[in-house]
Amino acid sequence: MVLLALPCALIAPLASMGAESIASTAVTRVLPGRGLAQHDFLYAGESKNRRAFIVRGGRVVWSYEDPDGRGEISDAVLLSNGNLLLAHQYAVKLISPAKEVLWNLNAPKGTEIHTAMPIGFEHVLYVQNGDPAVVKVVNLRTGKTVKEFPVTVGNPKGVHGQFRHGRLTARGTLLLAHMDRKCVVEYDAQGREIRTIAAPNPWGVTPLKNGNLLIVDRPSIREVNPQGDTVSTLTPATDSPDFPLTSLQLAWRLPNGNTLVNNWFNEWSGTVDRAHPPVQLVEFTPDKKIVWVLSAWENPDLGPATTIQILDEPSAPEQVTFGDIK
């Protein structure tokens, strides 16, 4: 169980009580789950410090703070060999467990990179927001771009609002959440649009093993089948009223069938209320019961949540293909 101070509105009725009575009254709320011990996971967040953490056995076992001093960590993937792939707006880089920069690619002037995916250990696919916006695959060993194609955007000049997250599927295609086109598009390796799914405010998309897609379509999370029909919806305003999710980032379907959703706090325009901090993650069962809520802002302070990766079971996110690249 994790304890967090109650909101002031719940403490106010205790104001007329004596100090001893207050001390003996439950003035904390219990967060569902086991805190940091609920899962092993990679955690990274867009904040002023650009930090990433690996949590195992309920404690932080590794952390990294990007020293570049610019941008925001938008995407992070831990490879099976322990290397960490980061996209932080103005660059995409590969970090070793010893925190050495194994590879770095800076975003050209006027462009941004917010999402990157490994393909094997030698290739990285990334999306370059810009005019034009392009998908590129680079060979880490040679530094050469081995595949590139443009993608249509709603506003070529609005670089920051084009893309945040994309994901490769098990069948070798690419899913992109087009923020400014208000849709999710699946592309083949030649850059052809295979299908388009309308989404009013898409921030991220995750392919599921059953062939469906999990779309973060703010302010909700929708599971969509191959025909484009919505088969289930999570709406935080009604499904998580006690643990507000005000800035949805991504959603994942866990091996246990539950859905994990993360929640970001905007450090650029506000300061976290340490007495009543926001939640960072919520895990829902298929019937929408909440079984885990994380709010770690002190010892350790994980900061705002942009993305996580559950590490309970060995995984190899690099074991995907894109056309003939693998």
Phi and psi in degrees as a GROMACS rama.xvg file:
@    title "Ramachandran Plot"
@    xaxis  label "Phi"
@    yaxis  label "Psi"
@TYPE xy
-116.839  135.216  VAL-2
-105.964  139.463  LEU-3
-140.154  141.812  LEU-4
-58.2842  142.66  ALA-5
-71.4083  153.534  LEU-6
-59.9137  152.28  PRO-7
-55.3444  -35.7944  CYS-8
-60.4884  -28.8863  ALA-9
-87.8106  -21.3858  LEU-10
-84.947  -28.1792  ILE-11
-51.8271  -43.229  ALA-12
-61.6365  -15.6635  PRO-13
-87.1786  -4.1165  LEU-14
-60.1815  -31.7086  ALA-15
-83.6303  -2.81087  SER-16
-86.2134  155.324  MET-17
-71.2443  163.659  GLY-18
-59.5966  -41.2425  ALA-19
-66.979  -39.0353  GLU-20
-65.2557  -41.664  SER-21
-62.6543  -42.1466  ILE-22
-62.2213  -30.5993  ALA-23
-92.0263  -2.77434  SER-24
-97.2421  143.667  THR-25
-68.9139  106.679  ALA-26
-112.032  24.9098  VAL-27
-128.777  156.273  THR-28
-110.702  149.568  ARG-29
-95.7869  123.77  VAL-30
-84.8772  133.709  LEU-31
-58.4509  147.133  PRO-32
92.807  -167.129  GLY-33
-115.694  30.2569  ARG-34
59.777  -135.543  GLY-35
-63.8877  -19.067  LEU-36
-86.6429  -2.51099  ALA-37
-62.2777  -44.0782  GLN-38
-143.652  158.71  HIS-39
-83.9101  138.017  ASP-40
-159.549  155.315  PHE-41
-92.6817  137.49  LEU-42
-133.463  130.939  TYR-43
-142.541  148.028  ALA-44
-144.155  146.631  GLY-45
-76.6346  114.399  GLU-46
-157.3  -177.935  SER-47
-70.9944  -13.7677  LYS-48
-105.468  -11.228  ASN-49
49.8582  65.1668  ARG-50
-110.573  154.091  ARG-51
-136.4  146.801  ALA-52
-136.727  147.535  PHE-53
-113.475  124.605  ILE-54
-112.794  123.676  VAL-55
-135.86  137.847  ARG-56
60.8697  27.3106  GLY-57
85.155  10.2189  GLY-58
-143.802  157.692  ARG-59
-74.5872  119.846  VAL-60
-105.802  -11.7887  VAL-61
-159.733  142.226  TRP-62
-145.941  157.384  SER-63
-144.393  135.167  TYR-64
-120.451  118.041  GLU-65
-66.3262  127.388  ASP-66
-88.2363  -1.55792  PRO-67
-64.9431  -29.5775  ASP-68
81.3151  5.86046  GLY-69
-134.072  149.045  ARG-70
85.753  -169.1  GLY-71
-140.657  136.028  GLU-72
-71.2261  114.06  ILE-73
-103.968  -26.03  SER-74
-147.176  146.705  ASP-75
-153.317  135.662  ALA-76
-137.127  127.652  VAL-77
-93.9085  119.919  LEU-78
-80.2718  163.814  LEU-79
-68.0766  -19.6284  SER-80
-87.6392  4.06248  ASN-81
94.5774  -9.45737  GLY-82
-74.4707  151.016  ASN-83
-116.622  124.42  LEU-84
-97.6638  124.691  LEU-85
-122.948  138.495  LEU-86
-117.29  121.939  ALA-87
-130.378  48.4245  HIS-88
77.3076  -53.6275  GLN-89
-107.151  3.76919  TYR-90
-166.457  161.606  ALA-91
-128.366  136.267  VAL-92
-147.952  159.279  LYS-93
-115.462  126.047  LEU-94
-114.468  135.204  ILE-95
-82.8018  164.873  SER-96
-57.3616  -25.392  PRO-97
-84.4733  6.27605  ALA-98
70.0884  24.8569  LYS-99
-87.2851  142.659  GLU-100
-81.7761  108.868  VAL-101
-83.2433  -28.1799  LEU-102
-160.06  143.085  TRP-103
-146.089  138.337  ASN-104
-134.203  119.446  LEU-105
-84.4185  141.35  ASN-106
-70.1336  131.105  ALA-107
-57.7451  155.618  PRO-108
-54.816  134.956  LYS-109
85.6855  3.67209  GLY-110
-124.331  167.662  THR-111
-141.191  151.091  GLU-112
-125.258  115.006  ILE-113
-116.171  -6.31664  HIS-114
-146.899  140.753  THR-115
-149.444  145.082  ALA-116
-136.062  135.851  MET-117
-79.051  144.906  PRO-118
-124.687  106.052  ILE-119
62.5735  -155.717  GLY-120
-102.562  -3.99725  PHE-121
-110.498  -10.2062  GLU-122
-129.986  148.732  HIS-123
-131.752  132.492  VAL-124
-101.401  133.194  LEU-125
-140.316  158.449  TYR-126
-109.502  126.16  VAL-127
-104.464  104.378  GLN-128
-63.1936  139.378  ASN-129
166.114  -166.177  GLY-130
-128.708  90.5259  ASP-131
-85.8197  161.593  PRO-132
-83.1533  140.414  ALA-133
-138.735  151.052  VAL-134
-100.501  132.077  VAL-135
-132.448  147.407  LYS-136
-122.406  125.917  VAL-137
-117.64  143.278  VAL-138
-86.4576  118.696  ASN-139
-67.2474  -30.3359  LEU-140
-74.4655  -40.836  ARG-141
-98.387  -20.443  THR-142
80.3228  2.96497  GLY-143
-88.0945  144.218  LYS-144
-79.7275  119.062  THR-145
-101.4  -12.9884  VAL-146
-152.615  141.968  LYS-147
-158.849  134.9  GLU-148
-152.731  147.562  PHE-149
-78.1657  154.318  PRO-150
-127.278  138.999  VAL-151
-72.7689  136.745  THR-152
-124.357  164.766  VAL-153
-77.4633  -32.8245  GLY-154
-139.866  95.0057  ASN-155
-57.7839  -29.3742  PRO-156
-84.5752  -19.3827  LYS-157
-89.0278  67.6085  GLY-158
-57.076  -44.5006  VAL-159
-64.8349  -26.9708  HIS-160
-100.599  19.5758  GLY-161
-86.5803  -56.0912  GLN-162
-140.334  146.782  PHE-163
-119.683  -48.7593  ARG-164
-134.28  140.151  HIS-165
-137.236  159.463  GLY-166
-146.145  145.039  ARG-167
-85.5852  145.145  LEU-168
-100.509  168.084  THR-169
-66.7877  -20.2058  ALA-170
-96.3498  13.7064  ARG-171
81.1606  26.514  GLY-172
-113.35  170.774  THR-173
-118.561  130.347  LEU-174
-104.393  129.776  LEU-175
-126.629  133.071  LEU-176
-88.6939  105.717  ALA-177
-84.6017  97.571  HIS-178
-61.9889  -45.1752  MET-179
-88.8066  -5.03291  ASP-180
-101.168  -7.12316  ARG-181
57.3774  51.6216  LYS-182
-163.728  163.6  CYS-183
-110.525  131.247  VAL-184
-121.952  138.11  VAL-185
-103.968  129.741  GLU-186
-116.673  145.789  TYR-187
-86.8171  179.708  ASP-188
-70.9593  -10.4972  ALA-189
-95.338  1.40463  GLN-190
87.7798  11.2226  GLY-191
-82.7474  139.181  ARG-192
-76.8273  118.073  GLU-193
-85.3314  -44.1886  ILE-194
-155.637  154.947  ARG-195
-131.174  131.995  THR-196
-119.735  122.491  ILE-197
-63.7661  138.857  ALA-198
-153.354  116.8  ALA-199
-58.7072  -36.4903  PRO-200
-149.446  67.6888  ASN-201
-77.9322  126.547  PRO-202
-108.85  -31.1373  TRP-203
-159.059  162.287  GLY-204
-145.441  138.445  VAL-205
-128.313  125.461  THR-206
-74.7867  140.888  PRO-207
-106.365  158.293  LEU-208
-64.2155  -26.1424  LYS-209
-82.1788  3.82319  ASN-210
93.1267  -9.10059  GLY-211
-82.2409  172.624  ASN-212
-119.88  143.68  LEU-213
-107.052  110.681  LEU-214
-109.312  123.154  ILE-215
-82.5877  102.494  VAL-216
-117.336  77.6106  ASP-217
-44.6681  129.587  ARG-218
-101.273  31.7378  PRO-219
-137.745  174.286  SER-220
-121.444  123.698  ILE-221
-116.697  136.811  ARG-222
-96.404  125.398  GLU-223
-120.786  134.449  VAL-224
-84.2214  173.629  ASN-225
-59.2554  -21.7216  PRO-226
-84.0243  -4.29339  GLN-227
91.3382  7.15138  GLY-228
-86.73  139.5  ASP-229
-79.3339  121.235  THR-230
-102.676  -18.4119  VAL-231
-160.36  155.335  SER-232
-140.467  136.445  THR-233
-108.744  123.501  LEU-234
-119.036  100.499  THR-235
-52.7862  -34.4775  PRO-236
-59.509  -32.9831  ALA-237
-106.71  -27.8015  THR-238
-92.2542  -13.509  ASP-239
-140.196  54.5893  SER-240
-65.813  -29.2868  PRO-241
-82.2338  -16.2175  ASP-242
-130.93  82.5516  PHE-243
-58.1823  133.468  PRO-244
-114.637  94.6041  LEU-245
-96.6979  -15.6911  THR-246
-142.433  78.5544  SER-247
-61.2285  140.267  LEU-248
-114.886  -66.5198  GLN-249
-140.41  166.586  LEU-250
-140.11  147.683  ALA-251
-135.192  147.419  TRP-252
-98.5409  116.809  ARG-253
-80.8848  160.703  LEU-254
-56.969  -27.2608  PRO-255
-81.1644  2.29884  ASN-256
91.8414  -8.83067  GLY-257
-77.2369  163.48  ASN-258
-114.098  127.87  THR-259
-106.391  133.132  LEU-260
-128.347  136.336  VAL-261
-110.708  158.569  ASN-262
-131.995  127.484  ASN-263
-99.7459  146.511  TRP-264
-114.06  133.958  PHE-265
-84.1331  95.7193  ASN-266
-73.1954  -15.2858  GLU-267
-73.2565  -24.8797  TRP-268
-126.312  11.6252  SER-269
-163.405  170.423  GLY-270
-119.01  135.184  THR-271
-64.0043  131.831  VAL-272
-79.0759  101.458  ASP-273
-65.3159  -22.7977  ARG-274
-75.8166  -29.5487  ALA-275
-138.076  64.1649  HIS-276
-71.4202  154.524  PRO-277
-72.8901  160.583  PRO-278
-79.9029  155.774  VAL-279
-108.473  -31.9533  GLN-280
-144.429  145.301  LEU-281
-136.488  132.914  VAL-282
-110.731  126.119  GLU-283
-111.49  140.512  PHE-284
-77.1358  169.431  THR-285
-57.1664  -27.7002  PRO-286
-94.9845  17.8698  ASP-287
72.7445  19.6298  LYS-288
-77.2317  136.465  LYS-289
-88.4739  121.431  ILE-290
-113.874  -11.694  VAL-291
-152.344  130.4  TRP-292
-130.584  128.486  VAL-293
-111.526  133.006  LEU-294
-146.004  84.1471  SER-295
-110.105  94.7323  ALA-296
-118.786  -0.951118  TRP-297
-144.228  127.988  GLU-298
45.833  61.6739  ASN-299
-98.6677  158.02  PRO-300
-97.0194  101.98  ASP-301
-81.7039  -15.9767  LEU-302
75.6881  -171.644  GLY-303
-62.2798  149.402  PRO-304
-101.55  117.899  ALA-305
-102.873  -44.6423  THR-306
-153.563  153.989  THR-307
-138.181  167.715  ILE-308
-143.231  117.386  GLN-309
-72.0287  133.44  ILE-310
-118.647  19.3744  LEU-311
-58.3668  -37.8114  ASP-312
-118.651  148.135  GLU-313
-56.5118  134.602  PRO-314
-140.306  160.88  SER-315
-137.325  80.4567  ALA-316
-61.1007  -16.7449  PRO-317
-79.6581  -7.44386  GLU-318
-83.6025  64.9207  GLN-319
-134.186  167.088  VAL-320
-127.313  163.378  THR-321
-146.342  99.0328  PHE-322
64.7007  -128.114  GLY-323
-91.6204  8.18971  ASP-324
-94.414  128.268  ILE-325
